[in-house]
Each structure stands twice: as structure tokens, then as C-alpha cells.
């Protein structure tokens, strides 16, 4: 495996908040399957993007002449693969990269076909998004790993779990409608997004009002990543499985669902509805956050993820 180059891939913005909080989770007690929903207790305040750790960058070849831009912190910690929202790319994780690495994990992010830094290739010859993830895992020499899918990354993560569940240690889905195709669910999600919802500005749809009102620099940094995210050759990728509630019920690995209390796509009630169809699940609501709690409330979100990963690692 040859590295294309090593770099600290992310830019930083000016400090607008205090240092990262401790990694222990407060107010989110562990429990058995279908543990009750917990709420993060702290109020929202701006958080500075932390200094990034060095990463190795790759272009991972995939079918149809495509390639996936990937960054990897390396090391011998348990791997965590981060799957970005549709509004973002492999650049969407500057709040997670150094924090997860500092907690002892090997952190990997990548852009799906046609997103920032990646090459879409030929649509007719392309693999599914989850098939591409498996190709990337092989390329990086991953055995078993954790996966987190945010927003549009959620269906990819679930599809991967349905096809390659024996390769995963855990699954986290954050701020996502999860790609569920049941007609009742489709009607419900459509009712949450009436016209002209689709024509509204992307930051209105995806960032909560506390964040938009309280951190204009953070909004600008998020929008800059969004504006770079989509390449001209991008196209929607198919999934290998039809995701339904019945399909979710077949998953036996530990699952964590996270959403923001101001998420217009996947509010807490929708998250709890989907949790009823998972065997081993815990749910969390991040206060004062919209569709991107990993960006809007990174301290709280990182603590939830790290605690979950440690509980469900190889040595847990």
C-alpha cells in the first residue's frame, strides 16, 4: 500500500470557543438493547476547530475508472471509518479527526464518488456505495472496524452492515433518515419536508438555529466545505440492499443512533421510531443541534461516539 502523500489536510478557523471538553460522557447511561433515549446536558456554545494530526492521503481505485480520496491517521488503534453527509465530503470531519486519534483510534475518512477529491468514474460500471467501502477497507488492510454514517452516509453504513456485517465492530448512524423504503415511512418523511423545503438554503435545512445564530464563522466554514463537495461528474450511487424496517431487524451488531433536537430531516421522534426495529440499539439526542450534530456540537457528539466505540471494541 503506497501513500500518495502525507499532510494535515484541513484548514483551521480562528478560535471562537474554549478547549475540547473531557471525553467522558455525562448523562448518557449505558444499557441493554433499546436503552432509553439520552439527551446531552450541556448548552450550545461555539467550539474551535482543533489542530489536525498528520494524515496519509490515498487515491483508492474503484470500478469503472473511479477513485476515492481517502485520509488515514494510521496507527495500530481500532479503525473508525467516517461516512460523510451528502452536503459534505471527506473534509467534513476536522472536529473528529484529532479527537478520535487522540483517544487511540485509527481514523479514516473518504469522499464517495464525485465528492471532493474523488473521481466518479463511469456510472454504468460503478459498484454500489457499500461495495466501494469494502474495496477501500481491503485497500487499507482493515480487518474489523467501526463505521459511522452521517446523514446521507447513514444509508451507506446500513447497507454495508447488511452486506458485510461480520466485518463491523459497531455501527453509528447520525442525523439520518437511514434510507428506509417502507411506504409508511416514506410518507412520514415527505410530510416533514413540504414544499418549498427543497428550495431553502442548505445551511437553513441542515444547521440548527442556535448554531446559525451563534457561530457565523462556523457556518461559513461548513458552507465552504459544502461548496467544494460536489464535482461535475458526480452521480447518485445505488445500494446493494433495499433498506426496510424488516431488514433493520436482521442486524445483530451494536447500533447507536444520534440526532439533533432541531434536525428537520430526522427529528428525535423519527429516530426513536427506527430504533424500535433494531435488536441492540442505544439512542441519543444532541441538544441545540440540527442535521449535523458532529459539526454543531462536536464535544458532545465526540464523547458519545468514543464511549460507544470503547464499549464495543475488540477488547471490550
C-alpha positions as CSV (number, residue, x, y, z in Angstrom):
1,X,0.0,0.0,0.0
2,X,1.7,3.2,-1.2
3,X,0.8,6.6,0.3
4,X,0.3,9.4,-2.2
5,X,1.4,12.0,0.3
6,X,1.3,12.8,4.0
7,X,-0.3,16.1,5.1
8,X,-2.5,17.8,7.7
9,X,-5.4,18.0,5.3
10,X,-7.7,20.5,6.9
11,X,-7.6,24.3,7.3
12,X,-8.4,25.9,10.6
13,X,-10.5,28.9,11.6
14,X,-10.0,31.3,14.4
15,X,-10.6,30.3,17.9
16,X,-14.2,31.0,18.9
17,X,-14.6,28.8,22.0
18,X,-12.7,27.0,24.7
19,X,-10.7,23.9,24.7
20,X,-12.2,20.5,23.9
21,X,-14.1,19.1,26.9
22,X,-13.1,15.8,28.6
23,X,-14.0,12.7,26.8
24,X,-16.2,11.2,29.5
25,X,-19.9,11.2,28.7
26,X,-22.3,12.8,31.1
27,X,-26.0,11.9,31.3
28,X,-26.0,9.1,28.8
29,X,-26.1,5.9,30.9
30,X,-25.2,2.6,29.2
31,X,-27.8,0.0,29.0
32,X,-29.1,-3.1,27.2
33,X,-30.8,-3.2,23.9
34,X,-33.3,-0.4,23.4
35,X,-31.8,1.7,26.1
36,X,-33.8,4.8,26.6
37,X,-33.0,8.0,24.7
38,X,-30.5,10.2,26.4
39,X,-30.0,13.9,26.0
40,X,-26.7,15.7,26.1
41,X,-27.0,18.1,29.1
42,X,-24.7,21.0,28.1
43,X,-25.9,24.1,26.4
44,X,-24.5,25.0,23.0
45,X,-21.5,27.3,22.6
46,X,-19.0,27.7,19.7
47,X,-16.1,25.3,19.5
48,X,-12.9,26.0,17.7
49,X,-11.7,23.5,15.0
50,X,-8.8,21.8,16.7
51,X,-5.3,21.4,15.3
52,X,-5.3,18.4,13.0
53,X,-2.9,15.4,13.3
54,X,-0.9,14.4,10.3
55,X,-2.6,12.0,7.9
56,X,-1.7,9.9,5.0
57,X,-3.7,10.5,1.9
58,X,-4.6,8.0,-0.8
59,X,-6.5,7.7,-4.1
60,X,-8.1,4.3,-3.8
61,X,-9.0,2.8,-7.2
62,X,-12.6,1.6,-7.6
63,X,-14.5,0.0,-10.5
64,X,-15.4,2.0,-13.7
65,X,-12.3,4.1,-13.6
66,X,-13.2,5.9,-10.3
67,X,-11.1,6.6,-7.3
68,X,-11.8,7.6,-3.7
69,X,-9.9,10.3,-2.0
70,X,-9.1,9.0,1.5
71,X,-7.2,10.2,4.5
72,X,-5.9,7.9,7.3
73,X,-4.3,8.8,10.7
74,X,-2.7,5.4,10.8
75,X,-1.5,3.7,13.9
76,X,-2.5,0.3,15.5
77,X,-5.7,1.5,17.1
78,X,-9.1,0.1,16.2
79,X,-10.1,1.6,12.8
80,X,-13.1,4.0,12.6
81,X,-14.4,4.9,9.1
82,X,-16.4,8.1,8.8
83,X,-19.0,8.4,6.0
84,X,-19.8,12.0,5.2
85,X,-23.2,13.7,4.6
86,X,-24.4,14.4,1.1
87,X,-23.8,18.1,1.8
88,X,-20.1,17.4,2.6
89,X,-17.2,15.2,1.7
90,X,-14.1,13.6,3.3
91,X,-13.4,17.2,4.5
92,X,-16.4,17.1,6.9
93,X,-14.6,15.7,9.9
94,X,-12.0,18.2,11.3
95,X,-13.7,18.1,14.7
96,X,-13.4,14.3,14.8
97,X,-10.0,13.6,13.2
98,X,-7.7,14.7,16.0
99,X,-10.0,13.9,18.9
100,X,-10.6,10.3,17.8
101,X,-6.9,9.8,17.1
102,X,-6.1,11.2,20.5
103,X,-8.4,8.7,22.0
104,X,-6.4,5.9,20.5
105,X,-8.3,5.1,17.3
106,X,-7.1,4.9,13.7
107,X,-9.4,7.4,12.0
108,X,-10.2,7.1,8.3
109,X,-12.4,9.5,6.2
110,X,-13.0,9.5,2.5
111,X,-15.1,11.1,-0.2
112,X,-17.6,9.0,-2.1
113,X,-17.6,9.0,-5.9
114,X,-17.9,12.5,-7.3
115,X,-17.4,14.3,-3.9
116,X,-14.3,16.4,-3.1
117,X,-11.1,14.9,-4.3
118,X,-12.6,11.7,-5.7
119,X,-13.2,10.6,-9.3
120,X,-16.7,9.3,-10.1
121,X,-15.8,7.1,-13.0
122,X,-18.3,5.5,-15.3
123,X,-21.8,5.2,-13.8
124,X,-22.7,2.1,-15.8
125,X,-19.6,0.3,-14.4
126,X,-19.6,1.6,-10.9
127,X,-20.1,-0.5,-7.8
128,X,-22.6,0.2,-5.1
129,X,-21.5,2.8,-2.4
130,X,-21.2,0.0,0.1
131,X,-19.2,-2.1,-2.4
132,X,-16.8,0.8,-2.8
133,X,-16.4,1.0,1.0
134,X,-15.5,-2.7,1.0
135,X,-12.9,-2.1,-1.7
136,X,-11.5,0.8,0.4
137,X,-11.4,-1.4,3.5
138,X,-9.4,-4.1,1.6
139,X,-7.1,-1.5,0.2
140,X,-6.3,-0.2,3.6
141,X,-5.9,-3.7,5.1
142,X,-8.7,-3.3,7.5
143,X,-10.0,-6.5,9.3
144,X,-12.8,-5.5,11.5
145,X,-13.7,-1.9,12.1
146,X,-16.3,0.6,13.3
147,X,-18.3,2.7,10.9
148,X,-20.1,5.9,11.4
149,X,-22.5,7.3,8.8
150,X,-23.8,10.9,9.0
151,X,-27.0,12.0,7.1
152,X,-26.6,10.5,3.5
153,X,-23.7,8.5,4.8
154,X,-26.2,6.6,7.1
155,X,-27.8,4.5,4.3
156,X,-24.4,3.6,3.0
157,X,-23.3,2.5,6.5
158,X,-26.5,0.5,7.0
159,X,-26.2,-1.1,3.5
160,X,-22.6,-2.1,4.4
161,X,-23.8,-3.6,7.7
162,X,-26.5,-5.6,5.8
163,X,-23.9,-7.0,3.3
164,X,-20.7,-7.2,5.4
165,X,-21.9,-7.2,9.0
166,X,-19.3,-9.7,10.1
167,X,-16.7,-7.1,9.2
168,X,-18.0,-4.5,11.6
169,X,-17.4,-4.0,15.3
170,X,-20.2,-1.4,15.6
171,X,-22.4,0.9,13.6
172,X,-23.3,4.6,14.4
173,X,-25.8,6.5,12.3
174,X,-26.1,10.2,13.0
175,X,-28.7,12.7,11.7
176,X,-30.1,10.4,9.0
177,X,-33.4,9.2,7.6
178,X,-31.5,6.0,7.1
179,X,-32.7,5.2,3.6
180,X,-35.7,3.2,4.8
181,X,-38.1,2.4,1.9
182,X,-41.3,1.3,3.7
183,X,-44.2,3.3,2.2
184,X,-45.5,4.4,5.6
185,X,-42.0,5.8,6.5
186,X,-41.6,7.4,3.1
187,X,-44.9,9.2,3.6
188,X,-43.9,10.4,7.0
189,X,-40.5,11.8,6.0
190,X,-42.2,13.5,3.0
191,X,-44.6,15.2,5.4
192,X,-41.7,16.7,7.3
193,X,-40.3,18.4,4.2
194,X,-43.3,20.2,2.5
195,X,-42.7,22.5,-0.5
196,X,-40.8,24.7,-0.7
197,X,-38.4,22.9,1.7
198,X,-36.2,21.6,-1.1
199,X,-35.6,25.2,-2.3
200,X,-34.5,26.6,1.0
201,X,-30.8,27.4,1.6
202,X,-28.7,24.4,2.5
203,X,-27.5,25.9,5.8
204,X,-31.1,26.5,6.8
205,X,-32.0,22.9,6.1
206,X,-29.0,21.3,7.7
207,X,-27.8,23.6,10.5
208,X,-29.9,24.3,13.6
209,X,-30.9,27.8,14.5
210,X,-28.7,28.0,17.6
211,X,-25.7,27.3,15.5
212,X,-26.6,29.6,12.7
213,X,-27.3,32.4,15.1
214,X,-24.3,31.8,17.4
215,X,-21.4,30.9,15.2
216,X,-21.3,32.7,11.8
217,X,-17.6,31.7,11.3
218,X,-18.5,28.0,11.8
219,X,-21.4,28.3,9.3
220,X,-19.0,29.9,6.8
221,X,-16.5,27.0,7.3
222,X,-19.3,24.4,6.9
223,X,-20.6,26.2,3.7
224,X,-17.0,26.3,2.2
225,X,-16.8,22.5,2.6
226,X,-20.2,22.1,1.1
227,X,-19.4,24.3,-1.9
228,X,-16.3,22.2,-2.6
229,X,-18.1,18.9,-2.0
230,X,-19.8,18.1,-5.4
231,X,-17.8,17.5,-8.5
232,X,-19.3,17.9,-12.0
233,X,-19.0,14.2,-12.7
234,X,-21.0,13.1,-9.6
235,X,-24.0,10.8,-9.8
236,X,-26.2,9.0,-7.2
237,X,-24.9,5.5,-6.3
238,X,-27.2,2.6,-5.7
239,X,-27.3,0.4,-2.6
240,X,-26.9,-3.3,-2.6
241,X,-29.9,-3.9,-0.3
242,X,-33.4,-2.5,0.0
243,X,-33.4,-0.9,3.4
244,X,-36.6,-1.6,5.3
245,X,-37.7,-1.9,8.9
246,X,-37.7,-5.7,8.4
247,X,-34.1,-5.5,7.1
248,X,-33.0,-3.5,10.1
249,X,-34.5,-6.2,12.4
250,X,-31.9,-8.7,11.0
251,X,-28.9,-6.7,12.2
252,X,-27.3,-8.1,15.3
253,X,-24.3,-5.8,15.8
254,X,-24.5,-2.9,18.3
255,X,-26.0,0.2,16.8
256,X,-26.0,3.8,18.0
257,X,-28.4,6.4,16.7
258,X,-27.7,10.1,17.2
259,X,-29.8,13.1,16.1
260,X,-30.1,16.7,16.9
261,X,-33.1,18.1,18.7
262,X,-33.5,20.6,15.8
263,X,-32.9,18.2,12.9
264,X,-35.5,19.0,10.2
265,X,-34.9,15.7,8.4
266,X,-34.6,13.2,11.3
267,X,-36.1,14.6,14.5
268,X,-35.9,12.6,17.7
269,X,-39.3,11.1,17.2
270,X,-38.2,9.6,13.8
271,X,-35.0,8.3,15.4
272,X,-37.0,6.6,18.2
273,X,-39.4,5.0,15.6
274,X,-36.4,3.4,13.7
275,X,-34.8,2.3,17.0
276,X,-37.8,0.1,17.6
277,X,-36.7,-2.1,14.6
278,X,-33.1,-2.7,15.9
279,X,-32.1,-5.5,18.2
280,X,-29.2,-3.9,20.0
281,X,-29.5,-0.1,19.9
282,X,-29.0,3.0,22.0
283,X,-30.3,6.5,21.0
284,X,-29.1,9.9,21.9
285,X,-30.4,13.5,21.2
286,X,-27.8,16.2,21.0
287,X,-29.3,19.5,22.3
288,X,-29.3,22.7,20.2
289,X,-28.2,20.9,17.0
290,X,-29.7,20.3,13.6
291,X,-28.8,17.8,10.9
292,X,-25.1,17.9,11.5
293,X,-24.6,17.4,15.3
294,X,-21.0,16.2,14.7
295,X,-20.2,19.7,13.4
296,X,-22.6,21.8,15.5
297,X,-22.0,20.2,18.9
298,X,-18.7,18.3,18.4
299,X,-17.7,18.0,22.0
300,X,-21.0,16.2,23.0
301,X,-21.1,14.2,19.7
302,X,-17.4,13.0,20.1
303,X,-18.0,11.9,23.7
304,X,-21.0,9.8,22.6
305,X,-19.1,8.2,19.8
306,X,-15.9,7.5,21.8
307,X,-17.8,5.9,24.7
308,X,-19.8,3.7,22.3
309,X,-16.6,2.6,20.4
310,X,-14.8,1.7,23.6
311,X,-17.8,-0.3,24.8
312,X,-18.0,-2.3,21.6
313,X,-14.3,-2.7,20.6
314,X,-12.4,-6.0,20.3
315,X,-11.2,-5.8,23.9
316,X,-14.5,-4.7,25.5
